Amino acid sequence: MMQDEVIISPDTRREERIPPRQVRTVKWPILHAGEVPSFNPKTWDFTIFPDPLVSPVTRFTWDEFTRLPRTRVFADMHCVTRWSKLDNFWEGVATRELLNHVTVSPEAKFVMVHCEYGFSTNLPVADFFGDDCLFALKHDAQDLTPDHGYPVRLVVPKLYAWKSAKWVRGIEFMTDDRPGFWESWENGGYHMRGDPWVEQRFREESQ
């Protein structure tokens, strides 16, 4: 089921759409750690991991996930490596759709997004459930390419693009924040939130 309305990400309405010290690109650069994973629709699944903060434990097969209601979002993308790609049309499953399938405790303040090969990234719950956030399956009316996260990538337009993790396989709700892959000190110490408008690129030693 597809909604006719396109959700407009609020940042696209800014008078100046390029965050500080970013440069607009027409191309879509390819950046990720490790190899591009293979995809098998017969074995792929999406899991909301078991935790006291959520009930019931929920798992979607590929067929079940692709039958969930779809949404479309118009948004910009800003990479911490200083490029910005404007005017993206995304199509996929809104993150808020998960709330129609599970009950999340009010004590859940953060989300850890789990991806292929053990990659992960952390987000505040409020950012994760933003109106313009979705698990994208298409970009500009075409299926995502493997390099850009096929079959499913998270899209969180208000944060730097490393938070829009590729090859998503599940999520975990948390009471306390903890670093994901790029946020860990050994992998670069990227900021725990990553707001491009105030240049939250890296963690401070005191975090």
C-alpha positions in Angstrom: 0.0 0.0 0.0 1.4 3.4 -1.0 0.5 6.7 0.4 -0.1 9.4 -2.2 1.3 12.2 -0.1 5.1 12.8 -0.2 6.5 13.8 3.2 8.8 16.9 2.8 11.7 16.8 5.2 11.8 20.1 7.1 15.4 20.8 6.3 14.6 21.1 2.6 12.6 24.2 3.5 15.6 26.1 4.9 16.6 29.2 3.0 20.2 27.8 3.0 20.0 24.0 2.6 23.8 23.3 2.8 25.1 22.9 6.4 28.3 24.5 7.5 31.5 23.5 5.6 29.6 21.2 3.3 29.8 21.2 -0.5 27.0 20.2 -2.8 27.5 17.2 -5.1 25.4 16.0 -8.1 26.9 12.6 -7.9 26.1 10.1 -5.1 29.5 9.1 -3.6 29.9 5.5 -2.4 31.3 5.2 1.1 31.2 2.2 3.5 33.3 -0.1 5.6 33.9 -3.6 4.3 32.4 -5.4 1.4 29.0 -5.2 -0.1 26.9 -8.1 1.4 25.0 -10.6 -0.7 21.2 -10.7 -0.5 19.0 -13.8 -0.4 15.3 -13.0 -0.1 14.6 -16.5 1.2 16.9 -16.0 4.3 16.7 -12.2 4.8 14.8 -11.0 7.8 14.3 -7.9 9.9 14.2 -8.3 13.7 13.2 -6.1 16.5 15.5 -7.6 19.0 14.2 -9.1 22.3 14.4 -6.8 25.2 12.3 -5.8 28.2 11.7 -2.5 26.5 9.6 -3.9 23.6 6.9 -6.5 23.2 6.3 -8.8 21.5 9.5 -9.9 19.8 8.9 -9.3 16.1 10.6 -10.7 13.0 9.7 -9.9 9.4 10.6 -12.0 6.4 11.5 -10.2 3.2 8.0 -10.9 1.8 6.4 -9.6 5.0 8.6 -6.5 5.2 7.9 -5.5 1.5 4.2 -5.9 2.1 4.2 -3.2 4.9 2.7 0.2 4.0 5.0 2.4 2.0 5.8 6.1 2.4 7.7 8.5 0.2 10.0 11.2 1.5 11.7 14.2 -0.2 14.9 15.0 1.7 18.5 16.1 1.5 21.5 14.0 2.5 24.6 15.3 4.3 27.7 13.2 4.7 30.2 13.8 7.5 33.0 13.7 4.8 31.6 17.1 3.7 29.4 16.5 0.7 25.6 17.2 0.5 23.3 15.7 -2.0 20.0 17.6 -2.3 16.6 16.6 -3.7 16.4 12.9 -2.9 13.1 11.0 -3.3 13.0 8.0 -1.0 10.4 5.2 -0.9 10.1 2.6 1.8 8.7 1.7 5.2 8.3 4.6 7.7 10.2 3.9 11.0 6.9 4.8 12.8 5.2 1.9 11.1 7.0 -0.4 13.6 4.8 1.1 16.3 1.9 -0.6 14.7 3.5 -4.0 15.4 5.2 -3.6 18.8 4.7 -1.7 22.1 7.8 0.2 23.1 8.3 1.2 26.7 8.5 4.9 27.6 11.9 4.0 29.2 13.4 3.4 25.7 15.4 6.5 24.9 17.8 5.2 22.2 17.9 2.8 19.3 20.7 0.7 18.1 20.4 -0.1 14.4 22.0 -3.5 13.5 23.2 -4.2 9.9 25.1 -6.8 7.9 28.6 -7.8 9.0 28.1 -6.5 12.5 27.8 -2.8 11.6 25.7 -0.7 13.9 24.8 2.9 14.6 23.0 4.5 17.6 20.2 7.1 17.5 17.9 8.9 20.0 14.4 7.4 19.8 13.0 10.9 18.9 15.3 11.1 15.8 14.6 7.5 14.8 10.9 8.0 14.8 11.0 11.3 13.0 8.1 11.9 10.5 10.6 11.9 7.6 12.5 8.8 8.6 12.1 5.5 6.8 13.6 2.2 5.9 14.3 3.0 2.2 13.9 0.4 -0.6 14.0 2.9 -3.5 15.8 6.1 -4.3 14.5 8.4 -7.1 12.0 5.7 -8.1 14.6 3.0 -8.6 15.5 0.1 -6.4 18.5 0.9 -4.2 21.8 -0.4 -5.7 23.9 -2.8 -3.6 26.5 -0.1 -3.1 23.9 2.2 -1.6 22.3 -0.2 0.8 20.1 -2.6 -1.2 17.9 -4.1 -0.1 17.1 -1.8 2.9 18.8 1.2 4.3 17.7 3.5 7.1 17.3 7.2 6.1 17.4 9.9 8.9 17.6 13.1 6.9 18.3 15.4 9.9 21.5 13.7 10.8 24.8 13.0 9.0 24.5 10.2 6.5 26.5 7.6 8.5 23.4 7.4 10.7 21.4 6.4 7.6 22.9 3.0 7.8 23.0 0.6 4.8 22.0 -3.1 4.8 19.8 -2.9 7.9 18.7 -6.2 9.5 17.2 -5.1 12.8 16.9 -2.7 15.7 17.3 -2.7 19.5 15.8 -0.3 21.9 17.9 0.9 24.8 17.5 3.0 28.0 21.1 4.3 27.8 23.1 5.4 24.8 26.0 3.4 23.6 28.3 3.9 20.6 27.8 2.0 17.3 30.5 1.1 14.8 31.7 4.6 13.7 30.9 6.2 17.1 33.4 3.9 18.9 36.8 5.3 19.6 38.6 2.5 17.7 36.6 3.3 14.5 36.9 7.1 14.5 35.0 8.4 17.4 32.1 9.9 15.4 29.6 12.0 17.3 26.9 10.1 19.2 24.2 12.1 17.5 25.6 13.7 14.4 23.6 16.9 13.7 25.1 18.5 10.5 23.7 22.0 11.3 25.9 22.3 14.4 28.8 20.2 12.9 28.5 17.3 15.3 31.2 15.3 13.4 33.3 13.8 16.2 32.9 12.9 19.9 34.7 15.0 22.5 37.0 13.1 24.8 34.7 13.9 27.7 31.7 12.1 26.2 
